[in-house]
């Protein structure tokens, strides 16, 4: 099975949908989730600008159901960073933008976790 960089964007879309679903059920986290989604949009844009025209951007996203919770979001982000790591190994010319992408994903995941669970840190 060929891995496509578009799968990373698919996983990001699932993550954003999960965050939006959670925001509907947890209005007290609406501000944190709004910033999180905005940060993901920016990270996605930066990666797209780094690879556009260089790789297939096909996506398999079909709008399937996602878990609207912090755990669903973290699960999606784990998938996103795993895909980025795999693609980086398969396509070394993308190592630099994908490493930066992973670092930014870890950063926004940490920020969201701290806002949602301030006593856990």
C-alpha positions in Angstrom: 0.0 0.0 0.0 1.4 3.3 -1.0 1.4 6.0 1.6 0.3 9.5 0.5 1.1 12.7 2.3 -2.6 13.5 1.8 -3.2 10.9 4.5 -1.6 13.4 7.0 -4.1 16.1 5.9 -6.9 13.5 6.2 -5.9 12.8 9.8 -5.7 16.5 10.6 -9.3 17.0 9.3 -10.5 14.2 11.5 -8.7 15.9 14.4 -10.4 19.2 13.8 -13.8 17.5 13.4 -13.2 15.8 16.8 -12.3 19.1 18.4 -15.4 20.8 16.9 -17.6 17.9 18.1 -16.1 18.2 21.6 -16.5 22.0 21.7 -20.3 21.5 21.2 -20.5 19.2 24.3 -17.9 21.1 26.4 -18.6 24.8 26.0 -16.2 25.6 28.9 -13.3 24.6 26.6 -14.6 26.4 23.5 -11.9 29.1 23.6 -9.1 26.5 24.0 -10.5 24.4 21.2 -11.0 27.3 18.9 -7.3 28.3 19.3 -6.3 24.7 18.9 -8.2 24.4 15.6 -6.8 27.7 14.4 -3.2 26.5 15.3 -3.9 23.2 13.4 -5.0 25.2 10.4 -1.8 27.2 10.4 0.4 24.1 10.8 -1.5 22.4 8.0 -1.0 25.5 5.8 2.7 25.6 6.5 3.1 21.9 5.6 1.0 22.3 2.4 3.2 25.2 1.3 6.3 23.1 1.9 5.1 20.1 -0.2 2.6 21.4 -2.7 3.4 20.4 -6.2 6.0 17.9 -4.8 3.8 15.1 -3.6 0.4 13.7 -4.2 -2.1 15.4 -2.0 -4.9 12.9 -2.4 -6.9 12.3 0.7 -9.1 9.4 1.8 -11.2 11.6 4.2 -14.9 10.7 3.8 -16.4 12.5 6.8 -16.7 9.5 9.0 -17.7 9.8 12.6 -15.0 11.0 15.1 -14.8 10.9 18.9 -15.5 14.4 20.2 -13.4 14.3 23.3 -9.9 15.2 24.4 -9.0 11.5 24.0 -10.4 11.4 20.5 -8.3 14.5 19.6 -5.1 13.0 21.1 -5.8 9.7 19.3 -6.1 11.6 16.0 -2.9 13.6 16.7 -1.0 10.4 17.5 -2.1 9.1 14.1 -1.1 12.4 12.4 2.4 12.4 13.9 2.8 8.7 13.2 1.9 9.2 9.5 4.4 12.1 9.3 7.2 10.0 10.7 6.4 7.2 8.3 6.2 9.5 5.3 9.5 11.2 6.4 11.2 7.8 6.3 9.7 6.9 2.9 10.5 10.4 1.4 13.6 11.9 2.9 13.3 15.1 0.9 10.3 15.9 3.2 12.1 15.2 6.4 12.7 18.9 7.4 9.1 20.2 6.9 7.7 17.0 8.4 9.9 17.3 11.5 8.8 20.9 11.9 5.2 19.8 11.4 5.5 17.1 14.1 7.1 19.6 16.6 4.2 22.0 16.0 1.6 19.2 16.5 3.3 18.3 19.8 3.3 21.9 20.9 -0.4 22.6 20.2 -1.4 19.2 21.8 0.5 20.3 24.9 -1.1 23.7 25.0 -4.6 22.2 24.7 -3.9 19.6 27.3 -2.7 22.3 29.8 -5.8 24.4 29.2 -8.2 21.5 29.5 -6.4 19.9 32.5 -4.6 22.7 34.2 -4.1 20.8 37.5 -2.5 17.8 35.7 0.7 19.7 34.9 
